[in-house]
Amino acid sequence: MIKSILRLLNNNEKKYLNFILILLCINSLLELISIAVFYPILTLLFDNNYDFKKIDNILDNFNIQINSFNGYLNLFLSLILITFLLKNLFNFYFFYQQNKFVREIRLRLSNELIDKYMYLTYPFFLKKHCQV
């Protein structure tokens, strides 16, 4: 089935299909990240003995100092917000490219089909048995 679909595509469309597949992989990775970003905030909220040393080590690389529970909560909530914002912006771009790809193929194939039937001889249509 995939081979029959690939035969319908020209070389430029096959390259564009590869681009769409790369975007699909990136989109899947962003979906995975958007799910994984909930783990730190859920651990922070439900684990009373949460060890902030790992987070502090990462934040020290960026010269950020957080000393309170609310500071960590705000950090994780802003991380969730930024992650979902970036993921949704990429989703809009991905769906735009995907719809553009399908629209261009549909247009090209319909034009080719119309051109094919436009240049057929009249006896070809007389041989057809159409039921009305």
HELIX and SHEET records of a PDB file:
HELIX    1   1 ILE A    2  LEU A    8  1                                   7    
HELIX    2   2 ASN A   11  ALA A   36  1                                  26    
HELIX    3   3 PHE A   38  PHE A   46  1                                   9    
HELIX    4   4 LYS A   53  ASN A   61  1                                   9    
HELIX    5   5 PHE A   69  MET A  118  1                                  50    
HELIX    6   6 TYR A  122  LYS A  127  1                                   6    
END                                                                             
